[in-house]
Amino acid sequence: MVKKDQSLVRELVEGYGDWFNDEKRLDEGRMTDNLYPYDKLFSPIDINGIKIKNRIVMGPMGNICMCDETGRPNNKMIRYFVERARGGTGLITSGLVPVSFNVDPSLTEPGDLTILPRIDRSRTVFPGWRILAEGLHSYGARFFIQLTPGLGRVGSPECLVKKFKLPVSASWNPNFYIPSIPCRPLTDGECRKIIKNAGQAAADAQALLVDGVYLHGHEGYLLEQMANTAFNRRKLGRFSDWQAFGIELVRQIRQRCGNHYPIMYRIDLSLALNETYGKRMSEVGSLKKFSRERTVEMTLDYMSNLVKAGVDIFDVDLGCYDNWWLPHPPGPMPPGLFLPVAKMVKDYFAAKDIRSNAGKQVPVVGVGKLGYPDLAEHALRSGMCDMVMLARPLLADPEWPNKAYAGLVRDIRPCIGDQEACLNEFIHGGHIQCAVNPHCGFEDVLSLSPAPAARPRKIAVVGAGPAGIVCACTAAERGHNVSLYEKLDKIGGELVPGSVPKIKYDVANYLQYLENLVQHAHNTYQLKLYLNTAVTPESLKEHNFDVIVTCTGARPVRPALEGIEHPFVVQAVDFLRDPALAGEAQRPVVIGGGSVGCEVAYMLAYEMGKKAIIVEMLPYFMKDACTANRGQLIHYLEMAGVKLMNCTRLLKVGQGSVTLTQNVSRSVPDPYNTWSPVLPENIPNPLAGKIGVENKEIAIETDLVILAIGLKQDDGLYEACLKERIAPEIYNIGDSFSIGGVFEATKAGYAVGSTI
């Protein structure tokens, strides 16, 4: 019997905070091969007459800023997708391809330029799509193009100042990025124009050898805005029926493309806004309008009607932009988090005997952190879903399917879930890349393997963090003689303490991958690893290296404040290396509300039962983190009762207390705000009010102070080697050059290692 209330949604959302305390569930997120061979994962499936060679779907990622500014797919975009086909993926879906450029003003820049691909502009864009489809077919992959009616309220509000046009939506809704900017309702005529455009785009895609269309109906984009009562509050006209727009869209595509062209639909079972925010739904201005969201029962009924209209296959998740960590689950979220959602839909279809227009059962694709081969296989064997969707795991390793099929699970480069290079990169003006895969997004300019060295050389790499490891292994693969030095007893650098919290299980997987990588390079190439070895310019000079690469990392910052030397004041990195430092402390205070500080407080709360206070001098916690990662940690820190104090500075540490100065002005932002993003510095918000200043000195009792206030480059060895001319070539990369993350480290390591 299918549940027709919100209990499943509530249970899932509330359980995503402490899920990892179930060791069995935590083990599902390991890169193990216990279920090999993966017979179900690599069995074919039929979708309306199209055979897919395996059950792996590449999720919609990769289009933004990868096409020409006219919207034509170019070589960068084509090579990016073809590489995933070469890696063995059965079904590849594109990212967003809007069909409403003539309606939604947020889709283009002045001059009709766009960061998104087009199939509607003119026949000049057609060759790119045909070449892309042919390239994917060459490797036996099928290709569905993801059509979206538009962005609506989640589009850039810059169209207001650049085009003097309001963003659009289903009804008068606040813009997500700047809620004080309203989005006007589409007219019925504009809705019909979008539907007609979608039919034409689908017909063109069919003619260009694209195997099917994939409708983007989740996460609060324009189709979801029309098809969800949270956003669609229209009182008059055809589209006041919230199901009408989506159903007519599907019918139009069926009319243009016939009964035997696959249609896939991406949908959320629930926005889960009420389950996420509770009473805030009636208190927060930008959330108030959305309280009457579509229920699970309504969604299931809508899905059955979509099947009648012509949909062949669904993938299902939860959430929207306003709780962005749900549809874009970051590292701390559980593996396979939406499998119960897929199972509910499968059970509903089975109970109602719902079949597609081709008379077939309707497959349901499982989504959400399924990049662990054993878990993916288990989900299919147990009937929780019919296919599995991998998005970020295929950015991290395009060869994921081929390696899983061959049983080479230990060689799969795992996704770490930081979302710094995939989501955050395009938000800050770049195109989608990957923190652990320097090839991603550069398939058009980088070869699959680095070129052999023209002249093998003797190279020293100092520091075995991610930058040093990638550099050393890449150089060794090319034929160089490499010595990798690490002063500690374990490789990984900051990844070692960074993998200690249970929510960092993806980082632990990556650390294991790097250990395997170094072992392989040692066994196969000329790489020697020296642990517990601190080097000096003099010791390096004795070996007459041709090249020295310093990757010596960074030191934690320790402010010069009164009482900072008290024994109960520890650095975050030291606490992570030895959690026993927390001892019997019951009143911990974390100084620094960046990612590390919040992760430390999360570990204290959920793993050790200690409710910390986090002190951050800026207005926003985790200011530079991806919106999804930031929102997830802050939301569940609040659920755990962790106190967040923004616009607050540490003044001194006393015996059993800290003295702070806090700005208590009412204009200080709500530190628990996860429903609105922090805009990048280069995007001004002319409607934002200034933060007033009303400082108040306060004292807080504490028996543990953890410092997480940043790092400073440890570049002393580099400077000394440079001054003494220890080698003809000397490079400095990683945190010892500039404080960054895994993304910057691996990128630099590969760049230097592949060109020395």
N, C-alpha and C positions, 0 to 999 in steps of 0.2 A: 504494500500500500504506500503510495507516494504522499509524503507530508505536504500539506498545502498551507503551512504557516511559515513564519520566519525563524523557527527554532533552529534549523540547521545553520542558517546564516549567522544567527546570534552566537551559536556554539562555536563556529569556526572563528569568527572575528575576535571573540573574547579569548579563545584558546591560542591565538598566534603570539601571545606574549611570553608564555612559559613552556611552550611545547617541548623544548629540548630537555626538560627534566625527565622525559620518558626516553630512556637510553635506547630502546628498540627503535623509536622513531628517529632518534639522532643517527643511528646506524644506517638508516635508509639514505642518508646524505653522504655516504662514503663511496669512493670509487672502487668498488669490489666487483669480482667476477664470479660470484657464487652460483648464479643461474645460467652461466654460459654452457652450451651455446644458446643464443637468443633466438630461438626458432620462431616465436610469435612476432617479435620485433621485425624480423626479416621475412615475414610472409606477405604475399601480395594482398591487395584489397581493391575492390571495384567501386568506383564512384560514378554512377550514371553512365556506365559503359566505358569509362576510362580506367585502365588498370594502373595502379600505383605499385611499384615493385616492392616497397616495404612500408612499414607503418610510421615512418618518420616524416614529419612536416616541419619545414623551416618556417618559423614564425615571421610576421611582417616587420622586418628591420632592414635599414640600409639605404633607403631612397634619399633621405634629406641631405641636401647640399652635395649629392653625388651625380646629379644630372647636369646638363648644360643649363645656363640661366634661362633659356627659352623653354625648358621642360623636356628636352629630348634626351633619352637615355644615351649616355656616352660610354667610352671605353672603360672608364673607371667603374661605373655602375655595372656594366655588363660583366667585366672580369670578376667583380666582387661576387655576383650571383653564380657565375659559371664555376668558380672555385668551390662553392658549396655543393654544386651538382657533381663535380669531379670527386668530391669527398664521400659520395654515396647517398646523399639525401634523396628520398623518393619523391616528395612533393615540395616544391619551393613556392612560397608566396612572396609577392612584392610588398613593399611598404605602401604608404598612402599614395593613391593616385586620385586626386579630386576630379569631380565632374561638374563643378559649379564655379569655375573661374569667372563666369559672367554674372554670378549672383553673390557669392561670398567675397566681400572686399578684403578679408584678411589673408587671402591666398596669394596675392601678388604684391610686388613692390611697384613703385612708380616706374613707368616704362614697360609694364606688363612682364616684368621679370619675376622669377619664382625660384624658391628653393626646393620645390616639389616637382616630380615628373608629371608630364601631361600626355594624354592620349587624345585630347580634344582640340588642341591648338590648330593644327592643320596637318596635311599629309607629310609635312617635313619632319614630324616626329615619328612617323610610322616605321622607317627603317630601323631605328634603335630597338623598338619592341620586337620586330621580326628577327633581328640578329640575336637578341637576347633569348627568345624562345628557341631558336635553332641551336644556340650554344648549349642550353640546358638539355635539350633533347639528345644532343650528341653523347651525353653521359647517362642517358636513360632516365632522366628526371622529368617530371611533369611540372607545369608552371601555371599558377593561378594569379591573376592580377587583382590587387586589392583596390576596389573602387570605393570612394567615400563621397557622399553628398556634400561634404564640406567640414569645416572646423567649428563654425558657429561661435559660441561663447568661450571656447577654449582656443580660439585663434588669437593672433597678436592684435592688441588694441591700438597698435601704432597706425592702423588704417585711418583712425580718427584724425590724426595730425598730418599724415602723409597724403591722404586722399579726401579728407573731410567727409568721411562716411562712417556711420556707426557699424560696429560688428552686428551680425545677425544671429537669430536663434529661433526657436519654435514660438516663444512668447517673449515678453519683456523680462529678460534675465540678466543678472549681473555678469560682467566679464570675469573670467576666472583670475586673470593676472592682475587686473585693476578693477575690483568690484564696484568702485564708484562710477565706472563707465557702463552705461546700459547697452544691452544688445536688443535691437528692434526685432519684432516678429516678421518672419517671412510672409509675404502675401501668398494666397492660394495659387496665383499665377506663377510666382517664382518657384513654388513647390512643384508645380507641373513641369516647369522648364527643367528643373533638376532631374526629375524622373525621366523626361525625354532624353536629356543628356546622358543619363546612365544607360539607357537602352542603346543609344548610338555608340557609346564607349564600349559596351559589351560586344556589340556587333563588329566593331572595328577590331577588338581584341581577338575575337574568333577568327576573323579574316587574316590576322597577323600571326596565326599558329599558337596563340595562347590557349591553354587547355581548359581553362575555366575562369569564372569570376568569383571574387571573394568580397563580400559586402561588409564594410566596417561599421558594425552596429553596436559597439560597446564603448565603455569608458567615458561616455558623455560627449562624444563628437556629435556632429549635426544630425546624423541618422538616429542616434540614441536620444538626442534632444526632441526630435519629432515623435519618437516611439516610446517615451517614458513620461508618465504623468507628473514626475518631479519637475520636468522642464516644459512639457506641453500642457498649458492651461488655457488653450484656445476655447472660446465659447461658441464661435460661429464658423461655418464653412465645412467643407469636406474633411479637412485635416484636424478638426476638433476631435475626431475619432482618432485616438492616439495610435491605433494599429494601421490606419489607412495608408499613411505615407510609405511605410516599409513594405506592406503587402502590394501596393500598386507599383512600387519600384521593382519587386521581384516579377510581377506579372509582365511589366514592360520588357524586362530582359528576356523572359520566356517567349514573349511575342516576337522579339527581334532575333533571337538565337535558336528557337526551336526547343523541343522537349528533351533533346539529348545533349545538351551543353551543361556541364556541371555548374551549380551555384552553391557556394559556401557562404555561411553567415556567421559572423563573429558577434557574440552577444554576452551580456552579463546576466546571470540569474537574478542578481539584485545589485543595486548601487550600494547597498549596505550603509547608507548614510545614517539612518536612524540607529542602527546597531553600533555604528562607530561613535556618534556624537551625542546620543541620548537627549538630555534636556537642552543641550546647546542648539538643537534644531529649532527651538522656539525662542532662543535668546540672541543668536548671532545673525546680524542683518543679512549677510550673504548666503546664509543657509536656510533662513526662514521659509523662503518660497518652495524649497525642495522637500518638505516634510512628507508630502503625499506622493511618495515615490512608488514606482511599479512594484507590486508584491511578487513573491515567488509564484503564487498561483496564477497571477496575471501573465507573468513571463512564460510559463508553460503553455498557457492557452494561446498566447501570441505565437509561440514557436510552432504549435500544431497548425495554426493558420498559415504560417510562413511555408510550412511543408506543403500544404494544399495549394499554395500559390506557385510552388516550384523549387523550394530550397531542398538540396540533396544532402547536406552535411553541415554540422555546427561545431564550433568550439566555444566553450562556456567558461566564464570566470566570474569574479566579483569586483565591484568597486568602480570608481571613476576618478577624475582629476582631483576632486575635493578630498579624497582619501587615496592618494596616488600610489601608496605603497601596496595596495591590493592588486590592481591590474599590472603593476610593475614591481613585483616582489623583490626587495633587495636581499643581500646576503643573510641577515638574521632571520628571515622568514623560513618556515619549514619546507623541506623537500616535498614535492607532490601536493602542495597545499590545496589545490582545487580538484583533486580526484574525487572527493565526496560530492562535489557539485556535478561533475560529469556523470557519476553513477546515478544521482537523482534523476537527471534528464533521461538517461538510458532506461531506467526503471519506468519512468512515466511513459516513454514511447512504447515500451514493451507492453505495459498494462493497457494502453489505449490502442495497441496494434497500429500505430501510426507508421505509414509507409510513404515513400517518395512517389513522385509521378511515374517513376520507372518501376514501381511495384517492389522496391527494395527496402530493407530496413535502413533507417537513417543513422549513419555513423556519427558518433560523438567523439571529438578530439579532446584528449586530456591536455591541460596547459598548466604552467606554473611550476618552475623549478623541477624539471624532470630529466636533467642532464646527468643522471646517475644510471648506468645501464641496467643494473639489477632492479632498481625501482621501476624503470620504464617497462622492463619485461614483466615484472610482477603485476603492474597495473593492467597490462594487456591480458595476461594469463588469468587474472582474477575477474575479468570482465568489467573493470571499472571504466574503461574507455576502449575505443576501437583503434585510435591512432594516438601518437604522442607528438606534441609540438615542442620543438626546441628552437629557441631564438638566440639568446646570448651564448649558450654552449656552442653553437655553430659559428659564432664570431670568434670565440676562444680557440676552437679547433674545428676547422671545416672538415677534417678527416674523422670526426667523431663516429659517423656511421661505419666507415671502412674499418676503423680500429676496433669498434665494438664487434663487428661481424667476425673479425679475425681473432678475437679474444685478447687483443692488446689493450686492455682497459688501463693498465698502469701507464701506458704511453699517451693516454688522452690528456690534453692540456685543459684543466678544468676552469670554468668560469668562477670568479671570486665574488661576484655580486655587488661590487662597489659602484657600478654604473657611472664611473667617472669618465670613461672614454666612449661609452655607447650613447647614453642619454645626455649626460652633462656636456659632452663635447659639442654637439650640435646646438644646444641651448646657448652656448657661449660663442657661437659663430663658426664652428668647424663642421666636419662631417663625421659620421659614425666610425669609430675605431674600436679597439679592444685593449684593455689594460695589460693583458698577459700575452697578446698576439700582435707583435709589431707589424705583421703583414696585413692585418685586417684594414681594409680601406685603401690599401696601396698595392693591390694585386696587379694593377696596371703598370706599375713601375718597379716592383720588387720581384725577383725570380723566386721560385718555390724553395730553392736551396741557395745559400750564399756561394758566390764564385770561388773556386779554389785559389789559394794564395799564389801569386806569381813567384814570390820568393819567400819560402818559409822562414820565420823569424822567431827569436826567443823573447817571449812576452811574460811580464809579471802583472798579474791582476791582484790588487790589494783590497780585500774586503769582499766577503762572499754573501752579500745581500742580493736582491734580485738583479740589480744593475751589474754587479760583478759576475754573478753566475751566468747570466745571458751572454755577457761579453766574452767570458772565458770559454764557454762551450761553443759559441759561434766561431770564435777564432780557432779553437782546436779542430772543429769540423772542417775548417778551410785548409788545415795542414800545418798550422803554427804549433810551436812547442810552448805550451802555456803552463805557468806555475800560478796556482790560485791560493792566496794566503788569507787565513781567517784567524783573528786573535782569540776568538772564543772556541768552545768545543763543539759547536754545531753551526752548520751553514744556515742561511736564511735572513740574517740581519734582523731588522725590525719585524719581519714576518714571524719570527719565533715567539716573542711576547704577544704579537698581534693575533696569533692563532689560539691563545689560551682560553679566552671566553668561549663558552659553548656556542654562542651565536656566530662565532667566526669559524664554523666548521668548513666553510668553503675555502677559507685561507689555509686551514690545516691541510685540505686536499691539495692545494697548490704547492704548499711547502713540501709535501711528499713527492709531488711531481718534479720539483726542482732537485730534490735529493736523487731521484731516479735519473734525471738528466745529467747530473754531475757524475754519477756512477757509470752511466753509459759512455760519457765522454772519456772518462778515465780508462775504461775497458777497451774502447774502440780507437781512440785518438791519443795524441800526446798531451794529456792533461794530468797534472799532478796536483793533488789537494793537500795543503798543509794547515791542519787545525792547530789551535792553541799556539799560534805563531804570530807574535807581534814583530813587525819589520821596522827597520829604520832606513834612512837614506844610505847609511854606511853598509848595512847588510845587503841592500839591493845592489849597491855598486860593486860588491864583491863578485856578483854573478854575471856582470857584463850583459845586462838585458838590452835588447834592441828597442823595446817599447815598454813603458810602464803605464798602467792604467790604475789610478787611485779611485776607489769606491769606498771610502772610509766612513761614510755615513755622517751622522750628526750627534750632537750631545744635547740632552734635555736642558732647557733654560731653568735657571734657579734665580729668582729675583733677590736683590739685595734689600731685604726687609727685616725689620726687627723680629727676632724669634724664629727666623726661618731655619735655624740649625737645630731646633728641638728634635729629639729622636722620633717623635710621632709624625714628623713631616717627611714624606717619602715621594719619590718620583713615580709617575704612573708606570713607566717602563720597568722599574724595580718591583713594583707591586705585581705586575703581570708576570714577571719572571719568577716571583715567589709570593703567591697569594697569601701565604701564611703570615705575611707582614701585617695583614689586617687583624690577626689575632682575635682578641675578645672585644675589639672596638665595636661600639654600638651607635656612635654619633659621627660617622665619617663626613667630611666635607671635601668635595672635589673642586679644585681651583682650575677653571678652564672648561668652557662648554663647547669645545670643538668635538670632532668625531671621537677622538680618543677618550676625552673626559666623559662623554655620554656613554660610551661603551663600558668604561670602568664602572660608572654608576649603575649601569644595567646589570653588570656581573655582580656587583655588591648586592643589588636588590633581589634579583631572581635566583642567583646561585648560592648566596651566602646569607640571605635574610636580613640585610643591613640597608636601611633606607637612608640614602645619602642626600646631602644638599649640594647642588652644583652652582658654582659662582662663575658668571661670565660678564666681562666688562662691556661687551658689545650689546647692541639691542637684540640681536638674534643668536640663538644657539645653532651650531653646525652651519654657519652662514654659507660656506662654500661647498657644502655637500650636495649631492643630487637631491632634488625635492622629495623623491620617494624614500630614499635612505633617511633623510632628515625627519620626515614625517613619521616614519615607522618607529624610530627610537624615541622621539619626543612623546608620541601618543602612548606607548606602552610604559615609558618612564612615569607618565602621569598616572596611568592605571595602577602602577606599583606604589604610588604615594611619594615619589621622589620630588623634592622641592627644587624648582628652577628659579634662580635669581639672576635676571639679566640687568644690564646697566649697573653692575655692581663690581667694586674693586676690593682686593685684599689690601689692608693697610698694615697689619702686623699680626704676629702669632704670639699668643700668650701661653701660660701654663694651663692647658685645658680649655683654650678658647681661641677664636680668631676675631679680629676686629675688622669690620667691613664698612665701606661707604656705599650706600645704595641710592640711586635716583628713584625716588618714590612718586615722581610726577605721574598724574593720571594719563599723560600722553605716552608713557613708556609702553611699547608693544606687549601684548599678551604673550608670554614666553611659550605657552602651550598651543599657540595658533598653528595648526597643521592643515587648515582648510584654505589658506592663501599662501602662495609661494613667496620666497624672498627674491626680488628682482635683481638681475645682474647690475653692477655699478654703472655700466654704460647705458642703461635704459632708465631715464628719469621718469618719475611719476609726478607730474605737475599738480596732481590732486592730493598728494600725501601731505599730511600736516607735519610740522616740525616737532621734534621731541623737546619738551621743556626740561629744565633742570631744577630739581628740588632734592638736593643730596641730604642724606640722613646717615649718621654714624651709628652702627649697631654692633653688638657683640653676640657671638654664637658659641655655645659650648660644644666642644668637640674632643674626641680622643684619637682621631686619625685625620691627617690632612694629606691629600694626594694631589700632587702638582701635575697638571696636564696643560701647561701654558705654552707649549711649543718647543721647537728644536732650533739649534744653531749649527750651521755647517761646521764639520770637523775637517778642515782642509789644510791642516798644518803639514801633513806629510807631502801633499802636493806642492805646497809653497816651498818646502825645503828641497824637494827633488828638483824643482824647477830652478831654484837658486844655485844649487850645486851641479846642475847639468848631469844628473845621474844617468840619463839615457838620451839618445838622439830624439826620441819622441816621447812626450809625456801628456797623458789625458787625465782629466778629472771629471767624473760623471756621478750620477745619483745624488743623494742628499748632500754629499760633500761639495757638490757644485751648487745645487739649489734645492731647498726643501720642497719635496713633492710627494707623490705616491708611487704605487707600483707602475702606473701608466708611464710616468716620466722616466722611471728607472729602467724598465724593460726596453723602452723605445731607444734610450741613449745607449744601453748595453748592446743592443742589436746593431745600431748605427755604427758604433766604433768597432765592434767585433767583426762586422761584415766588410769593413773597408780598410782595416790595418794592412 
